Amino acid sequence: MSSISRFLPLERSLKGEPSVNPRRQLAALETPQYFVPLPNPLPESLERKVTNFTPTHSLSVHILPAAFPRAQSTYGGLEIPSPEYFGGSDSKAKARKRQWLIDTTETMSSHKREAESRFPDPSVPLKVSPECLWSTAIRIRRKKFTLTEGKKSLTLVALHANGFHKEIWEPTFRHLLEQTEHDESPVRIEEIWSLDATNHGDAAILNAKHLPNLPDRADYGRDLANFLINFLPAGEISFGHDLPLELVRVPPAISTDRVKRGFGDRTVVGIGHSLGGDAITVCGLSYPKLFTRSAIILLETTLFPVSNNTSKLKPEILVATLGRRSSWKSREEAKGALLKSPLFQAFQQDAFEVYLDHGLWCNPTTGQVHLKCDPISETGEFAEHRTMNEGWELLPTLDDNIALHWIMGGTEEASRLVGGSKNARITVWRRQTNTSNVRVAGGGHLVVQEKPLEVGNEIALFLSSKFGHERIEHQNFSKL
């Protein structure tokens, strides 16, 4: 029996969802004057190099300025009290802590609504930071660049889910490369880039106290646009070569040309999971030329209509996220504690090890081990609706020249965040042309972590189908 199923097309169009008057263009990318000071020394994780990520590809880590400016937000003043603050660990203390979590998440949600308002309440201390944050990325590149006749050369760029990091894709990409390196494969993957959100992974360590309390996930889409337009090196510089730790801004003329015409030296495929899928969607809507005649692959996005904004699940997610444990005495203690959770028990072993290896950092002063993405940052990402509503509403307007492929979890639980499988089916078919989808059996919302090999296989199958067909058409055309 096949492990793959699909959401069937809708029999009729659906109406009745109110408009959110969406932002139809992401905020402009400006050149910053001031930057968040980098720590000295830099975290050791930025020095990571893997010569043999696979037999054909190596891995390195890079930094670059993030999109500037960011959306307005409150800053600072949010700290999760110690157990002593609530009076210990008895039932009354637990009740006091839960009430604090409820009150705090309600305040965060209220402040987020004000930040998104045209006329915010002046009593809410909102501001736009003058400092540019940092983005961090891993780069997986072919060690030896050679043109291969009959193979489509691709550059992949990936964004992760809330609470994770750029490295979480590594088990999937290792399997994907294994699937596409055989002689019969019509595609050849030259580079894969995976970007941290600015409050996740290594970026969270660099940006630290300068992070907003209430991020706008559209800014993660702007980070991707900023990378592709302003910092992705030209192929002649990049392919087959090492790059410096800090990426260099490309000349303005190249940036302008990429916005107007896309890439002349590479084909870019966007891949995004959950938060990352939402971000890639709004990036593709605003900058379609970056992906024209190519593809976007979306995995378990959290795009949903306005009618799902009042979901009773959302407040519980906020409280549970803000209240999660985020520090331990050692990595071994962290591993044991995390494995008590059904969420982490469902992870494929390699994915769980990658989460541990790259999602934790050790405070040299205290010796404590902490999550790189702390509960405040993760909760802040969950506190908004606007980008999810906007992406959902605008999906039908995504350029038809961009192939859209969905990889969804096959369980009912997978769609809880968007209101169930019925809503997921509607979302998948919001844009009905040049669209396809698969559902991975046994995969939940965190399908990348639970089924990385199956996801890698599905990405390989889609790329081979999409670009293998294109290659055949091109070859036939060239013979006429």
C-alpha positions as CSV (number, residue, x, y, z in Angstrom):
1,M,0.0,0.0,0.0
2,S,1.4,3.4,-0.9
3,S,2.5,5.7,1.9
4,I,1.5,8.7,-0.1
5,S,-2.0,10.2,-0.6
6,R,-3.3,13.6,-1.8
7,F,-5.8,16.2,-1.1
8,L,-8.3,16.0,-4.0
9,P,-9.3,19.3,-5.8
10,L,-12.3,21.1,-4.5
11,E,-15.5,20.5,-6.4
12,R,-16.5,24.1,-6.2
13,S,-15.1,27.5,-5.3
14,L,-15.5,28.7,-1.7
15,K,-16.7,32.2,-0.8
16,G,-17.6,34.0,2.4
17,E,-14.2,34.7,4.1
18,P,-13.8,38.4,4.8
19,S,-10.7,40.2,3.5
20,V,-8.0,41.2,5.9
21,N,-7.0,44.0,3.4
22,P,-3.6,42.3,3.0
23,R,-0.3,44.0,2.5
24,R,0.3,43.1,-1.2
25,Q,3.9,44.0,-1.1
26,L,6.5,43.3,1.6
27,A,8.0,46.4,3.2
28,A,10.9,47.8,1.3
29,L,14.5,46.6,1.9
30,E,16.6,49.5,3.1
31,T,20.3,49.7,3.5
32,P,21.1,49.9,7.3
33,Q,23.5,52.3,8.9
34,Y,23.8,50.6,12.3
35,F,24.2,47.0,13.1
36,V,23.7,44.9,16.3
37,P,27.3,44.5,17.6
38,L,28.6,41.0,17.0
39,P,29.9,39.2,20.1
40,N,33.6,38.8,20.5
41,P,34.6,36.0,20.2
42,L,31.9,34.7,17.8
43,P,30.1,31.5,18.8
44,E,32.1,28.4,17.9
45,S,29.1,27.1,16.0
46,L,29.8,29.7,13.3
47,E,33.1,28.0,12.6
48,R,31.5,24.7,11.7
49,K,32.7,23.1,8.5
50,V,31.8,19.6,7.2
51,T,34.0,18.6,4.3
52,N,32.1,15.4,3.6
53,F,28.4,16.3,4.4
54,T,27.9,13.8,1.6
55,P,30.5,12.3,-0.8
56,T,29.7,15.1,-3.3
57,H,28.8,18.1,-1.0
58,S,30.4,20.0,1.8
59,L,28.8,22.3,4.5
60,S,29.7,25.7,5.9
61,V,28.1,28.4,8.0
62,H,27.7,32.1,7.1
63,I,26.3,35.3,8.4
64,L,24.7,38.3,6.7
65,P,22.7,41.4,7.6
66,A,19.0,40.6,8.0
67,A,16.3,42.5,6.3
68,F,16.0,46.1,7.5
69,P,14.0,47.7,9.0
70,R,11.9,45.3,11.0
71,A,8.2,45.7,11.9
72,Q,7.4,47.7,15.0
73,S,7.3,45.8,18.3
74,T,7.8,46.1,22.0
75,Y,11.3,45.4,23.2
76,G,12.7,43.9,26.4
77,G,10.9,43.7,29.8
78,L,9.8,40.1,29.3
79,E,11.4,37.5,31.5
80,I,10.0,34.2,32.7
81,P,10.2,34.2,36.5
82,S,11.9,31.4,38.5
83,P,9.8,28.8,40.4
84,E,10.6,30.8,43.6
85,Y,8.7,33.7,42.2
86,F,5.5,31.6,42.3
87,G,6.2,30.2,45.7
88,G,7.7,26.8,44.9
89,S,6.2,23.8,43.0
90,D,3.1,22.9,44.9
91,S,-0.4,23.0,43.3
92,K,-1.0,26.6,44.4
93,A,2.3,27.7,42.9
94,K,1.5,25.9,39.7
95,A,-1.8,27.7,39.6
96,R,-0.1,31.1,40.1
97,K,2.3,30.3,37.3
98,R,-0.4,29.3,34.9
99,Q,-2.3,32.5,35.6
100,W,0.9,34.5,35.0
101,L,1.3,32.6,31.7
102,I,-2.3,33.4,30.7
103,D,-2.0,37.1,31.6
104,T,1.4,37.5,29.8
105,T,0.3,35.8,26.6
106,E,-2.9,37.8,26.5
107,T,-0.8,41.0,26.9
108,M,1.5,39.8,24.1
109,S,-1.4,39.1,21.8
110,S,-3.0,42.5,22.7
111,H,0.3,44.3,22.0
112,K,0.7,42.4,18.7
113,R,-2.7,43.6,17.6
114,E,-1.7,47.2,18.4
115,A,1.5,46.8,16.5
116,E,-0.5,45.7,13.4
117,S,-3.0,48.5,13.8
118,R,-2.9,51.6,11.6
119,F,-3.5,53.7,14.8
120,P,-1.9,51.8,17.7
121,D,-2.6,52.7,21.3
122,P,0.1,55.2,22.3
123,S,0.4,53.6,25.7
124,V,1.9,50.5,24.2
125,P,5.7,51.1,23.9
126,L,6.1,50.2,20.2
127,K,9.2,51.1,18.3
128,V,11.2,50.3,15.1
129,S,14.8,49.5,16.0
130,P,17.5,51.5,14.2
131,E,19.8,48.6,14.4
132,C,20.1,45.9,11.8
133,L,19.8,42.3,13.0
134,W,21.9,39.4,11.7
135,S,20.9,36.4,9.7
136,T,22.7,33.1,9.8
137,A,22.8,30.4,7.2
138,I,24.2,27.0,6.3
139,R,25.5,26.4,2.8
140,I,25.7,22.9,1.3
141,R,27.6,23.0,-1.9
142,R,28.9,20.7,-4.6
143,K,32.6,20.3,-3.9
144,K,33.5,20.2,-7.6
145,F,31.5,22.2,-10.1
146,T,31.3,20.8,-13.6
147,L,28.5,21.4,-16.2
148,T,26.7,18.2,-16.9
149,E,24.8,17.9,-20.2
150,G,21.2,16.9,-19.8
151,K,20.9,17.8,-16.1
152,K,19.1,20.8,-14.6
153,S,21.3,22.7,-12.2
154,L,19.4,23.9,-9.1
155,T,19.9,26.1,-6.0
156,L,17.6,25.3,-3.1
157,V,16.9,27.7,-0.3
158,A,15.0,26.6,2.8
159,L,13.3,28.1,5.8
160,H,12.4,26.2,9.0
161,A,9.4,25.9,11.4
162,N,8.9,27.9,14.6
163,G,11.1,26.7,17.4
164,F,13.7,25.0,15.2
165,H,16.7,26.1,13.2
166,K,18.5,26.0,9.9
167,E,20.2,22.7,10.6
168,I,16.9,20.8,11.2
169,W,16.8,20.3,7.4
170,E,20.1,18.3,7.3
171,P,18.7,14.8,7.5
172,T,16.2,15.6,4.7
173,F,18.8,17.2,2.5
174,R,21.4,14.4,3.0
175,H,18.8,12.0,1.7
176,L,17.7,14.3,-1.1
177,L,21.3,14.5,-2.3
178,E,21.6,10.7,-2.3
179,Q,18.4,10.5,-4.4
180,T,19.6,13.0,-7.0
181,E,23.2,12.0,-7.4
182,H,22.6,8.9,-9.5
183,D,23.2,9.0,-13.2
184,E,19.5,8.8,-14.1
185,S,18.5,11.9,-12.1
186,P,17.5,14.8,-14.4
187,V,18.5,17.3,-11.7
188,R,21.8,18.3,-10.2
189,I,21.8,20.2,-6.9
190,E,24.7,22.8,-6.9
191,E,23.8,24.6,-3.6
192,I,21.4,24.4,-0.7
193,W,21.0,27.3,1.6
194,S,19.1,27.2,4.9
195,L,18.4,30.4,6.8
196,D,17.7,30.8,10.5
197,A,14.9,33.2,11.5
198,T,16.6,36.1,13.3
199,N,15.3,34.9,16.7
200,H,16.2,31.2,16.1
201,G,19.3,29.1,16.0
202,D,22.7,30.9,15.8
203,A,21.0,34.1,14.8
204,A,19.3,34.3,18.1
205,I,22.7,34.1,19.8
206,L,24.1,36.9,17.7
207,N,21.0,39.2,18.1
208,A,20.2,38.3,21.7
209,K,18.9,41.3,23.7
210,H,18.2,43.2,20.5
211,L,15.4,41.0,19.4
212,P,11.8,42.3,19.3
213,N,9.3,40.7,21.6
214,L,6.7,40.4,18.8
215,P,8.2,39.5,15.5
216,D,6.3,39.8,12.3
217,R,6.7,36.6,10.4
218,A,6.6,38.5,7.1
219,D,10.0,39.8,8.2
220,Y,11.3,36.2,7.8
221,G,10.0,36.4,4.2
222,R,11.9,39.7,3.9
223,D,15.0,38.0,5.2
224,L,14.8,35.5,2.4
225,A,14.2,38.2,-0.2
226,N,17.1,40.2,1.2
227,F,19.4,37.2,0.9
228,L,18.3,36.3,-2.6
229,I,18.4,39.9,-3.9
230,N,21.3,41.4,-2.1
231,F,23.6,38.6,-0.8
232,L,23.4,35.4,-2.8
233,P,26.7,35.5,-4.7
234,A,26.8,35.2,-8.5
235,G,27.2,31.7,-9.7
236,E,30.7,32.3,-11.1
237,I,31.8,33.4,-7.7
238,S,29.9,30.8,-5.8
239,F,29.8,27.5,-7.6
240,G,32.6,25.2,-6.6
241,H,34.2,27.8,-4.4
242,D,34.4,28.5,-0.6
243,L,32.8,31.7,0.6
244,P,33.8,34.0,3.5
245,L,32.0,33.7,6.8
246,E,30.2,37.1,6.3
247,L,28.6,37.3,2.9
248,V,29.3,40.4,0.8
249,R,26.5,42.6,-0.6
250,V,26.2,42.2,-4.4
251,P,26.4,45.4,-6.6
252,P,23.1,47.4,-6.7
253,A,22.7,46.8,-10.4
254,I,22.6,43.0,-9.8
255,S,20.1,43.4,-7.0
256,T,17.8,45.5,-9.3
257,D,18.1,43.1,-12.1
258,R,17.2,40.1,-9.9
259,V,14.0,41.9,-8.8
260,K,13.0,42.7,-12.4
261,R,14.2,39.6,-14.2
262,G,15.1,37.0,-11.7
263,F,18.4,35.0,-11.9
264,G,20.3,34.5,-15.1
265,D,22.9,32.2,-13.7
266,R,20.9,29.8,-11.5
267,T,17.4,28.4,-10.9
268,V,16.2,28.9,-7.3
269,V,13.7,26.6,-5.6
270,G,12.2,27.8,-2.4
271,I,11.3,25.3,0.4
272,G,9.5,26.2,3.6
273,H,8.0,24.4,6.6
274,S,5.3,25.9,8.8
275,L,6.6,29.4,9.8
276,G,9.1,29.0,6.9
277,G,6.4,28.1,4.5
278,D,4.4,31.2,5.4
279,A,7.5,33.3,4.9
280,I,8.4,31.9,1.5
281,T,4.8,32.4,0.4
282,V,4.8,36.1,1.1
283,C,8.3,36.4,-0.4
284,G,7.1,34.7,-3.6
285,L,4.0,36.9,-3.8
286,S,6.1,40.1,-3.5
287,Y,9.1,39.0,-5.6
288,P,7.8,36.4,-8.1
289,K,10.7,36.8,-10.5
290,L,13.0,35.2,-8.0
291,F,11.1,31.9,-8.5
292,T,9.6,32.4,-12.0
293,R,9.8,29.3,-14.2
294,S,11.0,27.5,-11.0
295,A,9.1,26.2,-8.0
296,I,8.1,26.7,-4.3
297,I,7.7,23.7,-2.1
298,L,5.5,24.3,1.0
299,L,5.3,21.9,3.9
300,E,2.6,22.2,6.5
301,T,2.2,26.0,6.3
302,T,0.2,27.8,9.0
303,L,-1.7,29.9,6.5
304,F,-5.4,30.1,7.4
305,P,-8.4,32.3,6.8
306,V,-9.8,34.9,9.2
307,S,-12.4,32.5,10.5
308,N,-9.7,30.5,12.2
309,N,-8.4,33.4,14.2
310,T,-10.7,32.7,17.0
311,S,-9.6,29.1,17.4
312,K,-9.7,28.0,21.0
313,L,-6.5,26.1,20.4
314,K,-4.4,29.2,19.9
315,P,-4.4,30.5,23.6
316,E,-3.5,27.1,24.8
317,I,-0.6,26.9,22.4
318,L,0.7,30.3,23.6
319,V,0.5,29.3,27.2
320,A,2.1,25.9,26.6
321,T,4.9,27.5,24.6
322,L,5.7,30.3,27.0
323,G,5.7,27.8,29.9
324,R,8.0,25.2,28.4
325,R,11.2,24.4,30.0
326,S,14.2,25.9,28.2
327,S,17.3,25.3,30.4
328,W,19.0,22.3,31.9
329,K,22.2,21.4,33.8
330,S,23.7,19.5,30.8
331,R,22.9,18.3,27.3
332,E,22.4,14.8,28.7
333,E,19.7,16.2,31.1
334,A,18.1,18.1,28.3
335,K,18.0,15.0,26.1
336,G,16.4,12.9,28.8
337,A,13.8,15.6,29.6
338,L,12.9,16.3,26.0
339,L,12.5,12.6,25.2
340,K,9.7,12.4,27.9
341,S,7.6,14.5,25.5
342,P,5.5,12.7,22.9
343,L,6.4,15.5,20.5
344,F,10.1,14.7,20.5
345,Q,9.5,10.9,20.8
346,A,7.9,11.1,17.3
347,F,11.1,12.6,15.8
348,Q,13.2,10.4,13.6
349,Q,16.5,9.7,15.4
350,D,18.8,11.7,13.2
351,A,16.4,14.7,13.3
352,F,16.2,14.6,17.1
353,E,20.0,14.5,17.3
354,V,20.3,17.4,15.0
355,Y,17.8,19.3,17.1
356,L,19.9,18.7,20.2
357,D,23.3,19.4,18.5
358,H,22.3,22.7,17.0
359,G,19.3,23.9,19.0
360,L,21.1,24.2,22.4
361,W,23.8,26.5,23.6
362,C,25.9,26.5,26.8
363,N,26.1,29.7,28.9
364,P,29.8,29.9,29.8
365,T,29.1,31.8,32.9
366,T,26.6,29.4,34.5
367,G,27.3,26.2,32.6
368,Q,23.6,25.9,32.0
369,V,22.4,24.6,28.7
370,H,19.6,26.6,27.0
371,L,17.4,26.5,23.9
372,K,18.7,28.9,21.3
373,C,15.2,29.9,20.5
374,D,13.8,30.8,23.9
375,P,10.1,30.4,24.9
376,I,9.5,34.2,24.6
377,S,10.7,34.2,20.9
378,E,8.8,31.1,20.1
379,T,5.6,32.4,21.7
380,G,6.0,35.8,19.9
381,E,5.9,34.0,16.6
382,F,2.6,32.3,17.6
383,A,1.1,35.6,18.7
384,E,0.1,36.9,15.3
385,H,-2.5,36.1,12.7
386,R,-1.9,38.8,10.1
387,T,0.8,37.2,7.9
388,M,-1.0,33.9,8.0
389,N,-4.3,35.5,6.9
390,E,-2.6,37.6,4.2
391,G,-0.7,34.7,2.7
392,W,-3.9,32.6,2.7
393,E,-5.9,35.4,1.0
394,L,-3.3,36.1,-1.6
395,L,-2.4,32.5,-2.5
396,P,-4.5,32.6,-5.7
397,T,-2.5,35.5,-7.0
398,L,0.9,33.7,-6.8
399,D,2.4,33.9,-10.3
400,D,1.2,30.9,-12.3
401,N,4.7,30.4,-13.8
402,I,5.9,29.3,-10.3
403,A,5.1,25.6,-9.8
404,L,3.6,25.2,-6.3
405,H,4.0,21.8,-4.6
406,W,2.7,21.0,-1.1
407,I,4.0,18.2,1.1
408,M,1.6,17.7,3.9
409,G,1.4,15.4,7.0
410,G,-1.0,12.5,6.5
411,T,-2.5,12.4,10.1
412,E,-5.5,14.4,11.3
413,E,-3.3,16.0,13.9
414,A,-1.2,17.5,11.2
415,S,-3.8,20.2,10.4
416,R,-4.8,21.2,14.0
417,L,-3.1,24.5,13.8
418,V,-5.1,25.6,10.7
419,G,-8.4,24.2,11.8
420,G,-8.3,20.6,10.6
421,S,-7.9,18.7,7.4
422,K,-10.8,20.4,5.7
423,N,-9.1,23.8,6.0
424,A,-5.8,22.3,4.9
425,R,-7.4,20.9,1.8
426,I,-9.0,24.3,1.0
427,T,-5.6,26.0,1.5
428,V,-3.7,23.6,-0.7
429,W,-6.1,24.3,-3.6
430,R,-6.4,28.1,-3.1
431,R,-4.2,28.4,-6.2
432,Q,-5.5,25.7,-8.6
433,T,-3.2,26.1,-11.6
434,N,0.3,24.6,-11.7
435,T,-0.3,23.1,-8.2
436,S,0.3,19.6,-6.8
437,N,0.3,18.0,-3.4
438,V,1.2,14.9,-1.5
439,R,0.4,13.7,2.1
440,V,3.1,11.7,3.9
441,A,1.5,8.8,5.8
442,G,2.1,9.0,9.5
443,G,3.5,12.5,9.3
444,G,2.1,15.2,11.5
445,H,2.6,18.9,11.4
446,L,6.3,18.4,12.1
447,V,6.7,16.1,9.1
448,V,10.2,17.3,8.4
449,Q,11.3,16.1,11.9
450,E,9.2,13.0,11.9
451,K,9.7,11.8,8.4
452,P,12.8,13.4,7.0
453,L,13.7,10.6,4.6
454,E,10.2,10.5,3.1
455,V,10.2,14.3,2.8
456,G,13.6,14.1,1.0
457,N,12.3,11.5,-1.3
458,E,9.2,13.5,-2.1
459,I,11.2,16.6,-2.8
460,A,13.5,14.6,-5.2
461,L,10.4,13.1,-7.0
462,F,8.9,16.5,-7.5
463,L,12.1,18.1,-8.7
464,S,12.7,15.3,-11.1
465,S,9.2,15.5,-12.4
466,K,9.2,19.3,-12.7
467,F,12.6,19.8,-14.2
468,G,13.0,16.5,-16.0
469,H,9.9,17.3,-18.1
470,E,11.4,20.8,-18.6
471,R,14.7,19.3,-19.7
472,I,12.9,17.0,-22.2
473,E,10.9,19.9,-23.6
474,H,14.1,22.0,-23.9
475,Q,16.0,19.2,-25.6
476,N,13.2,18.6,-28.1
477,F,12.9,22.4,-28.8
478,S,16.6,22.6,-29.4
479,K,16.4,19.9,-32.1
480,L,13.7,21.7,-34.1
